[in-house]
Amino acid sequence: MTTASPVELCNDRIAHFRNKANHNKRESLTFFSTVIMCTLSAPLFITLGNTPLLNKIIPAILSTMAAGATAWLQQRKPQQLWSLYRSAERQIEFHLQRYQLHAGEYADAANPDRLLAEHVTEIVLRTHEGWSGLVPQMQASTPDAKAK
């Protein structure tokens, strides 16, 4: 088993959180744009359409897509995940820079490598705890499940 240096650990976790933040940013912006475009264009088809396809079917499809995208945003919460992961990325970058510059608590630390590793693992754990609070919980619907 090889042991990564604290700097390698930081860079690995920074890349990890950057990828997750970027994914959730794209997801958030895509679904939000879908909601906006569908809700703004459906009334135009209703008003300007002169066939059942244009004034009934297309608006119904657009409204359904907007409702689905809205439900996805509310359940999945990509904008909150984006913020959570970007914050973790920035916190680790902060500690890495202080470590590399021997600033703050790293200047006087007896073992700055261990201190950096401890800070990074604490940030990872807090981020996981923040993530688990955003995960939708299934509600028990049967009487037996509610009694447990």
N, C-alpha and C positions, 0 to 999 in steps of 0.2 A: 504494500500500500504506500503510495507516495503522498507526501504532505505538501499541499500548495502553500506558497508564501502568502502572507496577508495581502500583499498587493495583487497577486493573482486571484485571490478570493474576492477582493473588491471589484476588480475588473470583470470577473465572471458574473457577480451579482448585479453590477451596473448594467452589463449587456442583457442579462436576464430581465431585469425590470424595464429597461428601455424597450425591449421587444414586446413585452406585455403592454406597456403604456401605449406604444405605437399601434398595436393591434386594436386596443380598446378605443383609441382616438379615431381610427379609421371606421370602426364599427359604429361608434356614436355619431360621427358626422354623416355617414352613409344613411343610417336609419332616420336621423333627424331631417336630412335633406329629402328623403322619400316622403316623410310625413308632410313637410311643407309643400313639396311639388304636387302631391296627390290632392291635398286639401284645397290648394289654390286653383288647380286645374279642373276639378270635378264640377264646380258651379259654371264654369265657362262652357263645358260640354252640354250641361243641362240647358243653359240659356241659348247657346248658339247652334246646338245640334238640331238637325231637321229630319233625322231618321231615328228609329228606335235604338239602333246601334250606338249612335252618337249621343243621344240625350237620355238614354236609360242604362244600357249595358256598360258602356265605358265608365260613366260616373259611378256605377255600382262597384265595378272592379277597382277603380281608384280609391273609393271610400273604404273598401275592404282592405286594400293594401295599406292605407293610412292607419286604419284601426290595428292591423297586425303589427305594423312597425311601432306604433305607440305602445302596444302591449309588450313587445320585445324590449323596448327601452325601459319600461317600468319594471319588468321582471329581471332582466339581465343587468341593468344599471351600468352600462359601459362607461358613461361619463364619470361616475364615481370611481370605478376601477381605474380609469385613465388617471385620475387625480391621485389615487392611492399609490399606484405603481410609479408615477412620475415623482411623487414626493419621496418614496423610498430610494429611487435612483439618485435624487439630489442630496439626500441625507448621507448616503454612502460616499458620493463624490466629495461632500464637505469633509467627512472624516479622512478620506484618502489624501486630500490636499493638506489638511492640518498635519497628518502623519508625515507626508513627504517634506513638508516645510519645518518639521519639528516645532510646531506651534501649539499653543494652548496646553492642554493636559498631556500631550505627547512630548513636550519639551522636557518635562521633569519625570516622566514615567520610567520606572525601573525596567519595564519590559514593554516598549511601545508596540512590538509586533503582537503580543498577546492582547494588549488593550484595543488595538485596531480590530483584531479578530472578534473580540467580545462585542464591540460596538456593532460590527456588521451583523453578527448572528442575532443580536437584540433587535436590530432594524428588520431583519428577515422575519423574525418571530412576530413582531408587532404588525408587520404588513400582512402576514398570514392571518392573524387574529382579526385585522380589519377586513380582509377578504371574506373570512368565514361569517362575519356579521352581515355581509351583503348577499350571501347565497340564499336563494329562496328556500324556505322551509315548507315541506309538504304538511298539510293539515290532515289530521286523522278524521275520517268521515264516518267511520262505523262506530256504533255504540261501544263495542268491545275495546276498540283502540282508544277511545276517549277515557275509558275507565282506568287504563293502565297508567 
